[in-house]
Amino acid sequence: MTTDKQQVKRIENLREEEMRRDEAALRYLIGDERGRWFLSRMLERCHVFNMMTGDVNQILFWEGERAVGVELYGNIRTLAAIDETGQSLKDLQTAEREYGAFLARYRGKE
């Protein structure tokens, strides 16, 4: 039978593993063009950088999506801030430029 202290330690270890794995996954995604594309699309679909207007029910629905996107973007920004090499920040900036260029082409503004 496990003690309460053992249970707490096990949960702490699992949380630390979860954080390490999340960080590694974000580094992997942001470091690859395909991953940057995917993350940028998800942030757009989650309305992270858009003003929302219209029907109240639609706005509430979008806010739920936005909450997920804001958390994801926050995790990416945190990664960029704690990366001592500066590579994650460069990758984030690259992602923003790449996706911005795509949107300009998509909207016919290039």
N, C-alpha and C positions, 0 to 999 in steps of 0.2 A: 504494500500500500504506500502511495506517495504522500509525503507531507505537504502542507500548504507552501512551505518555502521551496520545495522542489517543483511544485506546480507553478509558482510565480516565476522561478528561474527558467523553467521550460518555456513559458509564454514569452518571457523577455527574449530568450534565444530565438524563438520563432519570429518575433517582431523584428529583431535585428537582421535575421536572414531575409525576411520579406523586404526590408529597406535596401539591403545590399543587392538583392535580385532586381528590384525596381530600378535602382540606380544603374545597374549594369545593362538592363534592357533599354533604358532611355539613352545611355551612352551609345549603345549599338544602333538604335534607330536614328538618332540625331547625327551620327557619324556616317550614315549611308544615304545617298541621294533618294533611294526608294523609301527609306524610313522618314526622311525629312518631308517628302511628298505626303506620305500617309499622315504624319502628325499635323502638317499644315492643313490638309483636308479636314481632319477631325476638328481642329480648332475653328475652321470656317463653319463647318456644319453645326458646331455647338454655339455659334453666334458670339464668339468671344470678342471680336473686334467690331461688331455691328451695333448700330442703334436699333432698338426695337420699337415699332409703332404699330398701331392697329387695334384689333379686337383684344379685349382684356384676357379672354380665355386663351387666345393664341399666344399672347405675351407671357402668360403664366407657364404655358407649356414650354416655350422657348427658354424661359428662365431656368427651368429644370435641366434642359440640355446645356445651357450656359454654365450652370454650376459645375457640371462634369468637366467642361472645357477649361474653365478657369482653374480648377484644381490641377488638370494636366499641364496647363501653361505655367502655373506656379511651380510645379515640380521641375519642369524644364528650366525655368529661370533660376531656381535654387541650384540645380545641377551646374548651370553655367557660373553661378556665383561661387560655388565651393571648389570648382575645378582649378587647381593650382596651375595647371599647364595653360589654361586659357583656351584650350581646344573646343570645349563645349560651347563657350560664348561665340567663338568663330563659326562653329557649326550652326548655332541658332541664327546668327546673322545671315549665314549662307541660306538657310531655310527660308528666312523672311524675304531675301532677295529673289531666290528661285521662284517662290510661290507668287510674289508680287509681279514678277515678269510674266508668269503664266496668266495671272488675272488680267494684266494689261493686254495681252494677246487675245484672251477670251472676250474681253469687252471691246476689242477693236481700237484700243488706245495706244498701240505700239507703233 
